[in-house]
Amino acid sequence: MSVCGDSGTQIRSVLPFEAVPTALRGLRRNVRSQLAAWGMPAFADEAELVVSELASNVIKHVGEGVSATLVLEPTADRLRIELHDKSYQVPALSPMCCDEECGRGLHLLAGVAVAWGTVLTSTGKAVWCELWADPEGQCRRVRRAELALTQYRREVGAADSVQNRSARMLQESATDLIADLLHWVAAHGGDPDDLLDRAQMHYEAEAEVLAEAA
């Protein structure tokens, strides 16, 4: 059950739950409902993604069935999410593995959050992050991609017209940008195929969580 309190101008939603796989759908539903009540639907998709991964990490690394608490706290343009559990073990961001899901949750968290971290509490720890919503309601990753493509098109001298901003033209520019990135990786001693594999793994992991939340 979600408990909302008002301390001065600060509003928070506190949701204790049992860390079991069957609880994830209910958590996502509560998050979306609470954000709708606060008039913050633009945060919903990324918030559900983050909450699913943080709760899954508790199940995997702290223990299935342990008690945990989800805290949501809105500000003017951000949403703070905290996941409290009773373990003092601080999670660490490690390289993504191709054959295992090690560290996937933290990599997704780092990819979508403006900031994130871990704080120790009197009873364990809290993993927190802050999300920022685009004023136009766009996914943060989509918005960043569009900004990168816009800058890239300026660098290569592409004409900026309505026609050239069509989906087909932008996709062609995206292909050219990806090719340039692969050249950059190779020039610095990296493996272009490995980069593509890791990027695909990140994309599929996020798409899977969002599909589960739908």
N, C-alpha and C positions, 0 to 999 in steps of 0.2 A: 504494500500500500504506500502510495506516495504521500509524503507529508511536506507541505509548503509552509514556510514561516517568513515573517516580515520583521527584520531587525533594522529599524530606521528606514533607509531606502533600499536595503539589501534583501533580495528575494532568493530563496533557495528551494530546491526540491530534493528531498532525502528519501531514498528508496532502499531499504534493507531487503536482501534476497538470499536464497540458498544457491550456491554456485553449482548448478547441475545443468547439463545440456538442454533439458526441456525448459529451463527458465529463460533462455536467450530470446525466444520469440516474444514472451511477455515483456521482457526488458525493452526490446525495440518498440513494441506497441506503446508502452508507457512513455518512452522518450518522445515519440512522435506526437502523442496526445498532449503531453506537457508543453512541448514547443508550440503546438497549435494554440493552446490556451494562452501562452505568452505572446502570441502574434509573431512567432519566429520560425515559420515553416521552411525558410531558406536554409536553415541549419540541419534539417531533419535527416537527409541522406547521409551526410558525413558523420553526424552524431550517432546514427544507428550503426554505421560501420565501426566507429571507434569503440562504442559500448560493447558491441559483439566481440571484438578482438580483445579488449581488456578483460571482459568476463571470461572468455575462453582461456586466456592466459592464467587466470586464477584457477580454473578447473584443472588445467594441465600441470601447473607448477606449484600450486599451493595445496590443492586437493579437492576432489569432487565431493560436494556436499558441505563444504565449509561455509561459514557465514561471511557475507560481504555486504558492502553498502555502496550504492551509486549516488553521487551528488551532482546535481546540475545547478549552475549559478550563472544567470545572464547578466550582461552589462550592456552598455549602449550599443556596441557594435561587435561584441564577442560573446561566445558561450564557453564557460569553463566546465570541464567534466572531470570528476574525481572518482576513482574506484578504490575503495578502502578494503583491505583484508587484514588478517591477523598474522601475516608472515613478515619477518624483518629482512627477508632476502630481497635485495634491490635488483631489479632486472637490468640487464646490460644489452646494448645494441650490438649484435654480432653480424658477421657477413652472412648474406642469404645463402642457404644451401640449395643445390639443385635437386637433391633427392629426398630432402626432408623439409618440414615446415618450421625449422628452428628459427626463432626470431621474427617470424612473419608479422606478428601483431605489432611489435615495436617499429618495424620498418613501415608498416601502413600508417601507424600513428605519426611517425616523423614526416611522412609524405603529405598528410592532409592537415596537420596542426600548424598553427602559427608558432606555438611554443609548447614544450612538454617537459616533464621531469618526474622525479620521485621524491617524496618527503617521508621521513620516518615519523611515526606518531607514537603515543603512549601505549597503543595496543597493537601496533604493526606498522603498516606503511600505506601510503596513498600514491597511486600513479595518476598524474593529472595531465591535462592538455587544454589548450585554448583554441577554439575554432573561430574563424572570421568568415562572415557571409558576404558575398558580393552583393552590392546594392541592387543589381539586376536579377539576383536570385540564381546566378550561374554557379555550377560546381567550381570550386577553387582550382582544381586541376585543369578544367576546360578553359577557365579564364586565363590561367598562366600560359597555356598552350597558345591561345589566340594572341596574347601579348608577344610571345616569342615569335610566332609566325609573322606578325605585323612588323616587328623589328627586322626579322630576317629578309622579308620582302623589300624593305627599304635598303638593306645592305646590298642586295643583288640588283637593285634598280628596277624592280617590278613596278609597272604602272599601277597607281592606286585609283581604281575606278570601281563602280558598283559591280560591273561585269566581272572584273578581276577578283572581287571578293566573294564570288560564288563558291559553293561547296567544292565543286570540281577543281577550281583553280587553287583553292586553299589546300586541298588534298595533294595536288601536285607539288606545291611549295613545301608541304610537310614531308613528302618523299625526298625532295632535294635536301631539306634540313637534316633528316635522318642520315642520308648518305654522307653529308658533310661531317656529322658527328662520328660516324664510323671511321672516316678518314682521320679525324682528330684522335680517336682512340688508338688506331693503328700507329699513327705518328708518335704517340707517347708510349709505345711498347705494350699496349693493351690488346685484347682479343676481341675484335668486332662481333664475332659469333657469340661470345660469352655475354657481351653487353646486350645483344638482342634477346638472348635467352632470359637474362635477369629482368629486362624490361617487360617481356611477355609474362613472366612469372608474377611480377608485381601487378600488372594489369589484370590478369586472370584471378588473382587472389582477391582483389578489391571487387571485381565484377561478381565473383561468387558470393561474397558477403552481401552485396547490395541485392542480388537476386533472391537470396534467402530472406532478406528483409521485406521484399515486395509482397 
